[in-house]
Amino acid sequence: MTTTDNEFSGYSAGRRLILKGAGLVALTGLGNLPFGLMPALAAANDKWPEDAFKQKGEAEAIKSLYGKTAEPSDKVKLDAPEIAENGAVVPISVITTLTDVTSISFLVADNPSALAASYQIPPGTLPSVANRLKMAKTSNVTVIVEAGGKLYSATKEVKVTVGGCGG
Amino acid sequence: MASTIRVRATATGDTTEVQALIQHPMDSGFVKDAQGQIIPPHFIQQLTFECNGKAVFVADWGTAVSKDPYVKFSFKGGNKGDDLKISWVDNKGASDTTTAKIS
């Protein structure tokens, strides 16, 4: 069900396995952290959505993260530049008038893996986020807002002159 | 001990706006160094903001978040003088945490 293509240089199956193993070891290592960090993390939030970040395509990432599909909504205002001067740092933000927002995610369709960032919005937090993302090349940027159990989206094309993946 | 986290939290009425800037390479795993070796992925996976013991914002990040990541959000229920605790964990198991006062 979840397979990813290995057409990018430096992204072999062996490397994925090592990274996944390293990630698992790193995460289990969390049990030894001092500063009371562990209790805070355990109480506060859901686990990092590893599977969603592994998905190459936008639809697969959304499905992995939310298990449903989004409908475009003009109540979701996505702010992104027409042209990104530097693909390594593209300022992207969203604000929405939807209520009962529980999650906001940003996807860059033509990045090696589409999901860039996902935010958990507890009750009392405003449904608006600003962040800076890397874009490998000119691509559609999509924001997904989960509100009242349903998904809404907005998309904008951002042109990239200097790519954000190091050349 | 210098923190990697710089935060500004300002309350206007019942809304607190938070801006955070974190020092972190956020290596994607796609870039090669001068010797042609891939620099392995090294990125913050989860960033948590808590106020008065309750999580007010959680960021789940991948390698497409820019180096030295910046994030801005707002929440209700915080007051001037309240503590805002920020912590992050990266894919290598490293972490940092800091507490700032809402001003």
Interface residues (C-beta under 8 A of the other chain):
Chain A: F8 G10 Y11 R15 L19 A22 G23 V25 A26 L27 G29 L30 L33 F35 L37 A40 L41 A43 A44 N45 D46 W48 P49 F53 A88 V89 V90 S93 V108 N111 P112 S113 L115 A116 A117 S118 Y119 Q120 I121 P122 G124 T125 L126 S128 V129 A130 N131 R132 L133 K134 M135 G164 C165 G166 G167
Chain B: T15 S28 G29 F30 V31 K32 I38 P40 P41 Q45 Q46 T48 E50 K54 A55 V56 F57 V58 A59 D60 W61 G62 T63 A64 V65 S66 K67 P69 Y70 V71 K72 F73 S74 F75 K76 G77 K85 S87 V89 D90 N91 K92 G93 S95 T97
